[in-house]
Amino acid sequence: MDTLTVGCAAGFSGDRTDAALPVVQTLIRRGGASYLIFETLAERTLALAQLARRADPNAGYEPLLDDLIRPVLSLCLAHRVRIVSNFGAANPRAAALRIFHLADELGTRAPRIAIVTGDDVAGVVHRAALRDALSARGHDPASITIASANAYLGAEPIAAALRAGAEIVVTGRVADPSLALGPAIAHYGWNEDDWDRLGRATMAGHLLECGAQVTGGYYADPGYKDVPGMARIGFPLTEIDADGHCTVTKADDTGGCLDAHTVKEQLLYELHDPSAYLTPDVTADISEATVTELAPDTVRLEGVRGKPRPATLKVNVFYEHGWLAEGEISYAGRGAEARARLAAATLRERLAECGPLRADLIGVSSLFGDDAGVWQAALPAGNATDVRLRVALNHADRRIAERLTREVTALYTCGPAGGGGVRTGLRMRFGTVSCALPRERVHAGYEFVER
């Protein structure tokens, strides 16, 4: 059986939209069974998608879907490169319908599109289980107005859809590595308890899931870790063999670098325990993994083991969390930092009854600040000459939150001196609570979408 090759053309929502074509061209040149994945769904991204669907029932999928798919859809269909992506976000069906529309615009045939179902667990049937799960995490369910709840599904419904003939599989919330594991299960026919193979292919998916992070993007640090061709950095591909081991490469004729160092950095990314990486499909163990450079931009990963998967599935609960108001203003020249600090103190006093005000002096104290301003107050005043003040306020009442935007604008003439470049914003906010549901309470599946 042919070795399976999976290429990745996005590592998050908002990633570059010109990455897919070099990946697809490389897949076609190499031949064999090929898949293209787009990983575009983070926790924050899904919350924004839920807001978009609230405003428009035909929205709620990846906003860059057209730009991601249009350059490669015809090529993928012509050369049997199948596509798997979580760009369905809060509305996989609408995403599938949009792909049909793109196929019409491009004059290509209509693909067979399946959507994965079951990640939405916000319905009445799950409410009691969600309340119990939230209580177990120390949250008061009565104080939370649930806007949505999504379980992290695994690879099996993706694999089932592919086995049934899907050319494109659109998902909502699934675990990131499952986008690559699903094709591997479908291609090789692994059993659902073949833990070692599942664990190895899961880590292959983990190397792909963040796109150019593994090909030098997030690795680059000038003078310490130099990476060539950053403006045309290539996205990764991985060849997964019948035992789940993988060889990672990158798109042909592109920049970036892929070596043992970049692979090890990505391998450890977001792993709380290298011996027990919990996913919906398997518990992966990389404690005895080996990373070997075979050739330039070619790295082999072996030695990953797998253990039985968890009995529960992670669920992200999004709840209504009021309105977030933000404002920014710049100060420059002699005394800029002192004037920015005075502006922050002025706003704190005028908005004291509205609640905690977050104030950051960008360029002086922002990364390590705190909402109460304790850290900033303890930091000795400096002489920065280029400071951007950012303030933020969260409140359940929109009208109260709006006060911040007006007060920041008023700094133009109410002082301190020399403020400029005001920018303000107001948006509805979701909070996030993570909990777990028993696996048997979540019913994952797939269905084909018709025009």
C-alpha positions as CSV (number, residue, x, y, z in Angstrom):
1,M,0.0,0.0,0.0
2,D,1.2,3.5,-0.9
3,T,2.7,5.6,1.9
4,L,0.2,8.3,2.9
5,T,1.3,12.0,2.5
6,V,-0.5,14.7,4.4
7,G,0.3,18.4,3.8
8,C,-0.8,21.3,5.9
9,A,-1.6,24.8,4.5
10,A,-2.8,26.7,7.6
11,G,-2.0,26.6,11.3
12,F,-4.6,29.0,12.6
13,S,-7.5,31.3,11.5
14,G,-5.8,34.3,9.9
15,D,-2.8,32.3,8.6
16,R,-1.3,33.1,5.1
17,T,-3.7,32.2,2.3
18,D,-1.0,31.6,-0.3
19,A,0.5,28.6,1.5
20,A,-1.7,25.9,0.0
21,L,-0.6,26.1,-3.7
22,P,3.0,25.1,-3.1
23,V,1.9,22.3,-0.7
24,V,-0.6,20.9,-3.3
25,Q,1.9,21.2,-6.1
26,T,4.4,19.2,-4.0
27,L,1.8,16.6,-3.2
28,I,1.0,16.1,-6.9
29,R,4.7,15.8,-7.9
30,R,5.3,13.2,-5.2
31,G,2.2,11.2,-6.1
32,G,0.5,8.5,-4.1
33,A,-2.3,8.9,-1.6
34,S,-2.5,12.6,-0.6
35,Y,-4.4,14.8,1.7
36,L,-4.4,18.5,2.4
37,I,-5.4,19.8,5.8
38,F,-6.2,23.3,7.0
39,E,-6.1,23.8,10.8
40,T,-8.0,27.1,11.4
41,L,-9.8,26.6,14.7
42,A,-8.7,27.8,18.1
43,E,-10.8,28.4,21.2
44,R,-11.0,32.1,20.6
45,T,-11.7,31.5,16.9
46,L,-14.7,29.3,17.7
47,A,-16.1,31.9,20.1
48,L,-15.9,34.6,17.3
49,A,-17.6,32.1,14.9
50,Q,-20.4,31.6,17.4
51,L,-21.0,35.4,17.5
52,A,-20.9,35.6,13.7
53,R,-23.5,32.8,13.4
54,R,-25.7,34.6,15.9
55,A,-25.7,37.6,13.6
56,D,-26.2,35.6,10.4
57,P,-27.3,32.0,10.3
58,N,-25.4,31.5,7.0
59,A,-22.1,32.7,8.7
60,G,-20.0,31.2,11.5
61,Y,-17.4,29.3,9.4
62,E,-13.8,30.4,8.6
63,P,-13.9,33.9,7.2
64,L,-10.9,33.2,4.9
65,L,-12.5,30.1,3.5
66,D,-12.7,31.5,0.0
67,D,-9.1,32.7,0.0
68,L,-7.8,29.4,1.3
69,I,-9.7,27.1,-1.0
70,R,-10.0,29.0,-4.3
71,P,-6.4,28.6,-5.4
72,V,-6.3,24.8,-5.0
73,L,-9.8,23.4,-5.3
74,S,-9.7,22.6,-9.0
75,L,-6.2,21.1,-8.6
76,C,-7.2,19.0,-5.7
77,L,-10.2,17.5,-7.4
78,A,-8.3,16.9,-10.6
79,H,-5.4,15.1,-8.9
80,R,-7.3,13.3,-6.1
81,V,-5.9,15.3,-3.3
82,R,-8.5,15.1,-0.6
83,I,-9.1,18.0,1.8
84,V,-9.8,17.8,5.5
85,S,-10.3,20.9,7.6
86,N,-12.0,22.3,10.7
87,F,-12.8,25.5,8.9
88,G,-16.5,24.7,9.5
89,A,-16.1,26.2,12.9
90,A,-19.6,27.0,14.3
91,N,-21.3,26.2,10.9
92,P,-19.8,23.3,8.9
93,R,-22.9,23.0,6.7
94,A,-22.7,26.6,5.6
95,A,-19.0,26.1,4.9
96,A,-19.8,23.1,2.7
97,L,-22.4,25.0,0.8
98,R,-19.9,27.8,0.2
99,I,-17.4,25.3,-1.3
100,F,-20.1,24.1,-3.7
101,H,-20.5,27.8,-4.7
102,L,-16.8,28.2,-5.2
103,A,-16.7,25.1,-7.4
104,D,-19.4,26.6,-9.6
105,E,-17.4,29.9,-9.9
106,L,-14.3,28.0,-10.9
107,G,-16.2,25.9,-13.4
108,T,-15.1,22.6,-11.8
109,R,-17.2,19.7,-10.9
110,A,-19.0,19.5,-7.5
111,P,-17.0,17.6,-4.9
112,R,-18.4,15.1,-2.5
113,I,-18.5,16.9,0.8
114,A,-19.1,15.5,4.2
115,I,-19.5,17.3,7.5
116,V,-18.6,15.9,10.9
117,T,-21.5,16.2,13.4
118,G,-21.8,15.9,17.2
119,D,-19.3,18.4,18.6
120,D,-22.2,20.8,19.5
121,V,-23.2,19.8,23.0
122,A,-25.0,22.9,24.1
123,G,-28.5,21.4,23.6
124,V,-31.0,20.5,26.3
125,V,-30.0,16.9,26.2
126,H,-26.5,17.8,27.5
127,R,-27.4,20.5,29.9
128,A,-27.5,18.3,33.0
129,A,-24.2,16.7,32.2
130,L,-22.6,20.1,31.5
131,R,-23.9,21.5,34.8
132,D,-22.3,18.5,36.6
133,A,-19.0,18.9,34.7
134,L,-18.9,22.6,35.5
135,S,-19.6,22.0,39.2
136,A,-16.8,19.5,39.3
137,R,-14.5,22.2,38.1
138,G,-15.6,24.6,40.9
139,H,-17.9,26.8,38.7
140,D,-21.5,27.8,39.7
141,P,-23.6,26.7,36.7
142,A,-26.4,29.1,37.8
143,S,-24.1,32.0,37.2
144,I,-23.2,31.0,33.6
145,T,-25.5,31.8,30.6
146,I,-24.2,29.2,28.1
147,A,-23.9,30.6,24.6
148,S,-22.3,27.4,23.1
149,A,-20.5,24.2,24.1
150,N,-18.3,22.2,21.9
151,A,-16.7,18.8,22.5
152,Y,-13.3,18.0,21.0
153,L,-14.1,15.1,18.7
154,G,-11.6,12.6,17.4
155,A,-10.5,11.1,14.0
156,E,-13.1,8.3,13.6
157,P,-15.9,10.3,12.0
158,I,-13.4,11.9,9.6
159,A,-12.1,8.4,8.7
160,A,-15.6,7.1,8.3
161,A,-16.5,9.9,5.9
162,L,-13.4,9.4,3.9
163,R,-14.1,5.6,3.7
164,A,-17.6,6.5,2.4
165,G,-16.1,8.5,-0.5
166,A,-15.9,12.0,0.8
167,E,-13.4,14.2,-1.2
168,I,-13.7,17.0,1.3
169,V,-14.4,16.7,5.0
170,V,-15.5,19.8,6.9
171,T,-15.5,19.7,10.7
172,G,-16.2,21.9,13.6
173,R,-14.4,21.3,16.8
174,V,-12.1,18.3,16.5
175,A,-8.7,17.8,18.1
176,D,-6.1,19.3,15.9
177,P,-4.0,16.1,15.3
178,S,-7.2,14.3,14.3
179,L,-7.2,16.1,11.0
180,A,-4.2,14.0,10.0
181,L,-5.0,10.9,12.0
182,G,-8.4,10.6,10.3
183,P,-6.9,10.1,6.8
184,A,-4.3,7.7,8.2
185,I,-7.0,5.5,9.8
186,A,-9.0,5.6,6.5
187,H,-5.9,4.8,4.4
188,Y,-4.5,2.0,6.5
189,G,-7.6,0.6,8.1
190,W,-6.2,0.7,11.7
191,N,-8.4,-0.5,14.5
192,E,-9.7,2.0,17.0
193,D,-7.6,0.4,19.8
194,D,-4.3,0.1,17.8
195,W,-2.8,2.4,20.3
196,D,0.8,2.6,19.1
197,R,-0.1,3.3,15.5
198,L,-2.7,5.8,16.6
199,G,-0.2,7.5,18.9
200,R,2.4,7.8,16.2
201,A,0.1,9.3,13.6
202,T,-1.3,11.6,16.2
203,M,2.1,13.1,16.8
204,A,2.6,13.3,13.0
205,G,-0.6,15.4,13.0
206,H,0.7,17.4,16.0
207,L,3.8,18.3,13.9
208,L,1.6,19.6,11.1
209,E,-1.1,21.3,13.0
210,C,0.6,24.7,13.5
211,G,1.7,25.1,9.9
212,A,5.0,27.0,9.6
213,Q,5.9,26.6,13.2
214,V,7.7,23.4,12.4
215,T,9.4,24.8,9.3
216,G,11.1,27.6,11.1
217,G,8.5,30.3,11.5
218,Y,8.1,30.3,15.2
219,Y,11.6,29.0,15.6
220,A,13.3,32.1,14.1
221,D,15.4,34.3,16.4
222,P,17.9,36.4,14.4
223,G,21.5,35.9,15.4
224,Y,20.6,32.9,17.5
225,K,18.4,30.7,15.4
226,D,18.6,32.1,11.8
227,V,16.0,30.9,9.3
228,P,16.4,31.6,5.6
229,G,13.7,32.8,3.3
230,M,11.2,33.9,5.9
231,A,9.1,35.9,3.4
232,R,8.4,32.7,1.5
233,I,8.4,30.1,4.3
234,G,7.2,26.7,3.2
235,F,4.5,24.8,5.0
236,P,5.0,21.1,6.2
237,L,4.2,17.7,4.8
238,T,4.5,14.4,6.5
239,E,4.7,10.9,5.1
240,I,3.0,8.5,7.4
241,D,3.8,4.8,7.0
242,A,1.7,1.7,7.8
243,D,3.1,1.6,11.4
244,G,2.3,5.3,12.0
245,H,5.9,6.5,11.9
246,C,6.4,9.7,9.9
247,T,8.9,11.6,7.9
248,V,8.4,15.4,7.9
249,T,9.4,17.6,5.0
250,K,8.2,20.9,3.6
251,A,6.8,22.3,0.3
252,D,9.3,22.2,-2.6
253,D,11.2,25.4,-3.5
254,T,10.2,27.4,-0.5
255,G,12.0,29.2,2.3
256,G,12.3,28.3,6.0
257,C,14.1,25.3,7.5
258,L,13.1,21.9,8.9
259,D,15.6,20.1,11.1
260,A,15.8,18.2,14.4
261,H,15.6,21.5,16.4
262,T,12.4,22.8,14.7
263,V,10.8,19.4,15.0
264,K,11.6,19.0,18.7
265,E,10.3,22.4,19.5
266,Q,7.0,21.6,17.8
267,L,6.9,18.1,19.2
268,L,6.9,19.6,22.7
269,Y,4.5,22.4,21.9
270,E,1.4,22.4,24.3
271,L,2.3,19.1,25.8
272,H,1.6,19.1,29.5
273,D,3.1,15.6,29.9
274,P,5.3,14.1,27.2
275,S,4.5,10.6,28.4
276,A,0.7,11.2,28.4
277,Y,-0.5,13.6,25.7
278,L,-4.3,13.3,26.0
279,T,-6.4,13.4,22.8
280,P,-9.8,12.0,21.9
281,D,-8.2,9.2,20.0
282,V,-5.3,8.0,22.1
283,T,-2.9,8.9,24.9
284,A,0.4,9.5,23.1
285,D,3.7,8.9,24.8
286,I,6.8,10.6,23.3
287,S,9.1,9.9,26.2
288,E,11.2,7.5,24.1
289,A,10.7,9.2,20.7
290,T,13.7,9.7,18.4
291,V,14.1,12.6,15.9
292,T,16.6,11.9,13.1
293,E,17.7,14.2,10.2
294,L,17.7,12.1,7.1
295,A,18.5,14.9,4.6
296,P,18.1,18.7,4.4
297,D,14.6,19.6,5.4
298,T,13.8,15.9,6.0
299,V,13.3,14.6,9.5
300,R,12.2,11.2,10.7
301,L,10.1,10.7,13.9
302,E,10.0,7.3,15.5
303,G,9.6,5.7,18.9
304,V,6.2,7.2,19.8
305,R,4.0,4.9,21.8
306,G,0.3,4.9,22.4
307,K,-2.0,4.1,25.4
308,P,-5.7,3.9,25.7
309,R,-7.6,7.1,25.1
310,P,-9.3,9.0,28.0
311,A,-12.8,8.0,29.1
312,T,-13.9,11.7,28.7
313,L,-13.9,14.3,26.1
314,K,-12.8,17.9,26.7
315,V,-15.6,20.5,26.2
316,N,-15.2,24.2,25.8
317,V,-18.2,26.1,27.2
318,F,-18.6,29.7,25.9
319,Y,-20.7,31.9,28.1
320,E,-21.9,35.5,27.8
321,H,-19.4,37.7,29.6
322,G,-20.5,41.2,28.9
323,W,-19.0,43.9,26.8
324,L,-15.3,44.6,26.3
325,A,-14.4,48.3,25.7
326,E,-10.9,49.2,24.6
327,G,-9.1,52.5,23.9
328,E,-5.5,53.5,22.9
329,I,-3.7,56.8,22.8
330,S,0.0,57.6,22.1
331,Y,2.5,59.9,23.8
332,A,5.9,60.7,22.4
333,G,8.9,62.9,23.2
334,R,10.3,64.2,26.5
335,G,8.1,63.1,29.5
336,A,6.0,60.7,27.3
337,E,6.0,57.9,29.9
338,A,5.0,60.3,32.7
339,R,2.1,61.7,30.6
340,A,0.9,58.2,29.7
341,R,0.9,57.2,33.4
342,L,-1.0,60.3,34.3
343,A,-3.6,59.5,31.6
344,A,-4.0,56.0,33.0
345,A,-4.4,57.4,36.5
346,T,-7.0,59.9,35.3
347,L,-9.1,57.2,33.6
348,R,-8.9,55.0,36.6
349,E,-10.3,57.8,38.8
350,R,-13.0,58.8,36.4
351,L,-14.2,55.2,35.8
352,A,-13.7,53.9,39.3
353,E,-17.4,53.0,39.7
354,C,-17.4,51.0,36.5
355,G,-15.1,48.3,37.7
356,P,-11.5,47.2,37.3
357,L,-9.7,49.1,34.5
358,R,-6.8,47.4,32.7
359,A,-4.1,49.9,31.7
360,D,-1.0,48.9,29.7
361,L,2.0,51.1,28.7
362,I,2.9,49.4,25.5
363,G,6.7,49.5,25.2
364,V,7.1,49.9,29.0
365,S,4.8,47.5,30.9
366,S,2.2,45.5,29.1
367,L,3.2,41.9,28.8
368,F,3.4,41.4,32.6
369,G,0.7,43.8,33.7
370,D,-2.3,43.0,35.8
371,D,-5.9,44.3,35.8
372,A,-5.5,45.9,39.2
373,G,-2.4,47.9,38.1
374,V,-0.3,46.6,41.1
375,W,2.6,45.5,39.0
376,Q,2.7,48.7,37.0
377,A,2.5,50.9,40.1
378,A,5.4,49.1,41.6
379,L,7.5,49.5,38.5
380,P,9.8,52.6,38.8
381,A,8.9,55.3,36.4
382,G,11.3,55.5,33.5
383,N,12.0,57.9,30.7
384,A,10.5,56.2,27.7
385,T,9.9,58.6,24.8
386,D,7.5,56.5,22.7
387,V,4.6,55.0,24.7
388,R,1.2,53.7,23.6
389,L,-1.4,53.6,26.4
390,R,-4.0,50.9,26.1
391,V,-6.9,50.7,28.5
392,A,-9.7,48.1,28.7
393,L,-12.9,47.6,30.7
394,N,-15.3,44.6,30.8
395,H,-18.9,45.2,32.0
396,A,-22.2,43.4,31.6
397,D,-24.0,46.7,30.7
398,R,-23.0,48.0,27.3
399,R,-23.8,51.6,28.2
400,I,-21.3,51.5,31.0
401,A,-18.6,49.9,28.9
402,E,-19.1,52.6,26.3
403,R,-18.1,55.2,28.8
404,L,-14.5,54.1,28.4
405,T,-14.5,54.8,24.7
406,R,-15.7,58.3,25.3
407,E,-13.3,59.0,28.1
408,V,-10.3,57.9,26.1
409,T,-11.4,60.1,23.2
410,A,-11.8,63.1,25.6
411,L,-8.1,62.8,26.5
412,Y,-7.3,64.7,23.3
413,T,-8.2,68.0,24.9
414,C,-8.7,67.1,28.6
415,G,-5.1,66.1,28.8
416,P,-2.4,65.2,29.6
417,A,-0.6,67.1,26.8
418,G,0.4,65.7,23.5
419,G,-1.8,62.6,23.2
420,G,-2.7,61.5,19.7
421,G,-3.7,58.6,17.5
422,V,-6.8,57.6,19.6
423,R,-8.5,54.3,18.6
424,T,-11.4,52.8,20.5
425,G,-13.5,49.6,20.1
426,L,-16.5,47.9,21.7
427,R,-17.5,44.3,21.3
428,M,-19.6,41.6,22.9
429,R,-17.4,39.1,24.9
430,F,-17.5,35.4,25.5
431,G,-15.8,33.8,28.5
432,T,-14.6,30.2,28.3
433,V,-14.7,27.4,30.8
434,S,-13.3,24.0,30.0
435,C,-14.7,20.8,31.4
436,A,-15.1,17.1,30.5
437,L,-18.1,15.0,29.5
438,P,-18.2,11.2,29.5
439,R,-17.4,9.9,26.0
440,E,-20.7,8.0,25.7
441,R,-22.7,11.3,26.1
442,V,-21.2,12.7,22.9
443,H,-22.4,11.2,19.6
444,A,-20.0,12.0,16.8
445,G,-20.9,11.2,13.2
446,Y,-20.9,12.5,9.7
447,E,-23.3,13.2,6.9
448,F,-23.0,14.2,3.2
449,V,-24.1,17.6,2.2
450,E,-26.2,18.1,-1.0
451,R,-26.3,21.3,-2.9
